[in-house]
């Protein structure tokens, strides 16, 4: 179900895409900035969230 915020913004339901997320979270600098961790994510970590 889409939620309309205003005339220009609509929110769409989230759908998991672990392959894309895993590639994104293999960058140590990104993991530090986003989640303040000193390691990269594994697929198990991504799926468990």
Buried (B, 14 or more C-beta within 10 A) or exposed (E): EEEEEEEEEEEEEEEEEEEEBBEBBEEEEEBEEEEEEEEBBEEEBBEEE
